[in-house]
Amino acid sequence: MSLFATPEEHAANPPSTWKVVPAGTRQWAHATAAGTVLGGRYDRKRDAEADLLTSSYAVLWEQERRWYAGEQVDTWRPYAEVLAERQALDAWRCRDAR
């Protein structure tokens, strides 16, 4: 699972830009600066704010940063391999679209 589809999108959305937003009646969640809700359900806004930079989403963001940079992340296929597979699939789709 990744939070962002491209390295550029990932770099544009570090946890330091995330915010706490309402998520229903008296609940709070974490969201990107653009307003995309990442997740988390908190009963108190202050709990959501305290967990913002240490949440599982922040940990995932850091793992994804390492992955996009070419570092090995446990149980993740290397990004270069995934990118090559995507490019081959895109080329195949374009061939069939003609």
N, C-alpha and C positions, 0 to 999 in steps of 0.2 A: 504494500500500500504506500502510496506517496501522496503528499499534500498538494503538490503543484506539478503540472504537466511538463514544464520545461525548466532548465536551469535559470533562464532569465526571469520567469514568473516566480521561481523560488527566491532568487536574490532580491526581488522587489518586495518581498513579504516576510521580513524577519520578525521574530517574536516581539522585538522592541516596538514594532509598529501596530501590534495587535491591540484590541480593546475589549472591554467587557460590555455586552449588550443584553437587553432584556430577552428572555426566552420563555415567554408565557407569563402566567400569573405568578408573581413573586419568585421567579427563577431567573438565573443569569447564565450566559454562555460566553465562550471566547469567539472572537471574530477577527478577520483580517481588517486592515485599515479601509479596504473597499467595502466591507460589510458582509463578506462571505462567512457564514457561521461555520466554525471548525468543529465545535462540539463542547462538551462539558455541561453539566447541569449543576448549578449551585443554588442553594436556598438563600444565601446571603451574598450581596454584591462584594463585600469586603473579602470574603473567602475566594471568590472568583478572581478578584484583583491580586490577592496574595499568591495564587497558584498560576497566574498568567505566564510567567517566565520559567516555571518548573513543571508545568503540566506534561502529560504524555504527548500532547501535540508539540510542545516545545522540544521535547526529547526527539520526537520523530523528525522535526524540522532539522535538528542538528545531524541526525543520521542521514537525512536526505542531502544535506550540504556536503557531507563527506562522500556520499555515493556519487553525486554529480561531479565532485572533484577527482573521482577515479579511485578513491580509497575503498577497500573491501569492508562491507558491513555484513556482519553475521547473518546468514540465511538469505541474503539478497544476491541476485545475479549481478555481475558487474554492469555498470551503466553503459560502457562501450558495447557490450554484447546486446543489451536491450535496444540501444540506439541503432545498431546495425540491423537488427531484426525489424525494427519499425521502418527503417529506410527501405529495406527489401520489400516489405509489405506494401508500403506506399507506392513503390515503383510498379509492383504487380497490379495494384488497383488502378493506377494510371494507364497501364497497358490495356486493361479490360474496358476502360471507359471510352476508348477510341472507337 
